[in-house]
Amino acid sequence: MQPFADAATQLCPYCGEEVEVDVDSLGASSESYVEDCPVCCRPWQVRVTRDEDGALVTLGRDDD
């Protein structure tokens, strides 16, 4: 049985700390949403794209 979500390690675009973002392995081919950094509490713009190789996660500043 596969886990519901995978963890993607990224750097916070505000504080630079390494953080883990839980990402559903199944879903739309692309999506974006806002999530707060667990270290500095600033809001990220999370972008997820999925293909046959899995999910790719990028974090951006929500104030850009």
C-alpha positions as CSV (number, residue, x, y, z in Angstrom):
1,M,0.0,0.0,0.0
2,Q,1.4,3.4,-1.0
3,P,1.4,6.4,1.4
4,F,-1.1,9.1,0.9
5,A,1.5,11.8,0.6
6,D,5.1,12.2,-0.2
7,A,7.5,14.7,1.5
8,A,9.4,17.1,-0.7
9,T,12.4,18.9,0.8
10,Q,12.7,22.5,-0.2
11,L,14.2,25.8,1.1
12,C,11.9,28.5,2.4
13,P,12.1,31.5,0.1
14,Y,12.0,33.8,3.1
15,C,14.2,32.4,5.8
16,G,16.2,29.9,3.8
17,E,15.6,27.0,6.2
18,E,15.2,23.5,4.8
19,V,11.5,22.4,5.2
20,E,9.4,19.4,4.2
21,V,6.3,19.9,2.2
22,D,3.8,17.0,2.1
23,V,2.5,16.5,-1.4
24,D,-0.2,14.1,-2.6
25,S,1.3,11.8,-5.1
26,L,-2.0,11.7,-7.0
27,G,-4.0,14.7,-8.2
28,A,-4.3,17.3,-10.9
29,S,-1.4,17.7,-13.3
30,S,-0.7,21.1,-11.8
31,E,-1.9,23.0,-8.8
32,S,-0.9,25.9,-6.5
33,Y,-1.8,26.9,-3.0
34,V,-0.6,28.9,-0.1
35,E,1.0,27.3,3.0
36,D,2.9,28.9,5.9
37,C,6.5,28.2,6.7
38,P,6.7,26.1,9.9
39,V,9.9,28.0,10.9
40,C,9.3,31.7,10.1
41,C,5.5,31.6,9.5
42,R,5.6,33.5,6.3
43,P,3.3,32.4,3.5
44,W,4.7,30.4,0.5
45,Q,3.1,30.0,-2.9
46,V,3.4,26.2,-3.4
47,R,3.4,25.0,-7.0
48,V,3.0,21.3,-7.7
49,T,3.3,19.7,-11.1
50,R,2.8,16.0,-11.7
51,D,3.8,13.6,-14.5
52,E,4.6,9.9,-14.8
53,D,7.8,10.4,-12.9
54,G,6.0,11.9,-9.8
55,A,5.4,15.3,-8.3
56,L,7.7,18.3,-8.6
57,V,7.4,21.0,-5.9
58,T,8.6,24.6,-6.0
59,L,8.1,27.3,-3.4
60,G,7.8,31.0,-4.1
61,R,7.2,34.1,-2.1
62,D,3.6,35.0,-1.7
63,D,4.4,38.7,-1.9
64,D,6.0,38.5,-5.4
